[in-house]
Amino acid sequence: MLKYHTYKESGIEWIGKIPEHWKIEKVRHNFNFGRGLSITKRDLRDNGVPCINYGEIHSKFGFSVDPEKHKLKKVDEDYLKTSLNSLLLKGDFVFADTSEDIEGSGNFSFLDSPRQTFAGYHTVILRRKNEIDYKFLAYFFDSTGFRNQIRSEVYGVKVFSITQAILKNTSFVIPPTESEQTQIANYLDRKTAEIDKLLFEKKALVQLYKEEKTAIINQAVTKGINPDAPMKDSGIEWLGKVPKHWEVKKLKYVAKMLSGNAFSSQDFCESGIQLIKISNLYNNHLSLDRQPTFLPLEYENKYQNWIVTNGDILMSMTGTLGKRDYGFAILINNTKNKFLLNQRVSKLHSYSDVISKLLLSILRSEYFLNNLFSKPSGTKQGNFSNEDVLNLKLAYPKSNTEQSQIVQHIEKESKRIDKKVSKAKKHIALLLEYRTALISEVVTGKIKITNEV
């Protein structure tokens, strides 16, 4: 890649040297600042004037937003009479003024449309005072050199606040002519579009792999692994036909289930016996280092019923209504540690009829979960009761040998697919790293962009 002939120090720690003829500018001198509407979610509706809020900046329309392409919530047209200061112009920037993590600090969108659009709640508006290519600025604001300026200043414990003062004190570097700025922006438009296309393809591939894995598990736990096995009607609508020699029973006849105990937070301590909470179970993984909580060692004898042992399957029983952020199942296996079980998590222990690993696969299968989530589940929070789970029917082979063969098949195929997923995710990580590095190198002049590039 081409370089400029001469460079100078920018004086900005995360940017370093820049081309000799480029300018170093303070954000405060080049932008007017404003605030988004003082509204809440209750003020949003399906009709009216489009409005972009901080949640959408973080999760949906990062970098740029166009109400003609992106589905935005709206506010009443009366705000056009009372709140013109929060109305955006094309090329205006909208920063989220809070973030739940340091990585999200500095997230923004710019309006890439002439359509009337409001900045919503928890946002800071930046409007250019001078003729600067807003696409170039957008790429610079997205660079690590700019984001690190914000990240070094944000404050907050659980929520990071991005104030106007922090944004005003940041700096940016820029070529002196708008034509050079536009040339750089156009180049990055092309290159990021190429990278984003590859990212989309890789992410689609990961999704296909996951669907393949789900299909393999569903087939194995409902039809077995012998394609020539005679079949019978299971008598269960969602299950359909199963191998003729399989048992069909309610879960309560093959496993026992117990809810976790409501331990008092007053008894929590720095060390002792670890308490497994619902926050430790997510996406079918057990994360013991996620907000670890302990109870005194003497609680092991006092609360024997809630001790978690090898062979126990833990299930998260509550979550967000309408979302599948609960119902996760984890098998405790090969551990020498003792744990206690907190409320909102239940444990199942299989009787001798079904081996634990097969039961785990059944509980994780799409068929089982679809049936479980179809049951009424509260009004504000999603909930399963032990009765909901235990009254569901499942099919399984009587022979432990056949059960083990099914488990081995699932494990072998899962390992094969997981290897493919891991490889694709590494490619995604490398593409994202390259995308970030390319933007940062180009907008700080480490790479010279010409019409030929």
Buried (B, 14 or more C-beta within 10 A) or exposed (E): EEEBEEBEEBEBEBBBBBBEBBEBBEBBEBBEBBBBBEBEEEBBEEEBBBBBBBBBBBEBBBBBBBBEEBEBBBBBEEBBEEBEEBBBEEBBBBBBBBBEEBEBBBBBBBBBBEEBBBBBBBBBBBBBEEEBBBBBBBBBBBBBBBBBBBBEBBEEEEEBBBBBEBBBBBBBBBBEEBEBBBBBBBBBEEBBEEBEEBBEEBEEBBEBBEEBBBEBBBBBBBBBBEEEBEEEEBEBEEBBBBBEEBBBBEBBEBBEBBBBBEBEEEEEEEEBBBBBBBBBBBEBEBEEEEEBBBBEEEBBEEBEEBBBEEBBBBBBBBBEEEEBEBBBBBBBEEEEEEBBBBBBBBBBBBEEBBBBBBBBBBBBBBBBBEBBBEBEBEEEEBBBBBEBBBEBBBBBBEEEEBBBBBBEBBEEBBEEBEEBBEBBBEBBEEBEEEBBEBBBBBBBBBBBBEEEB
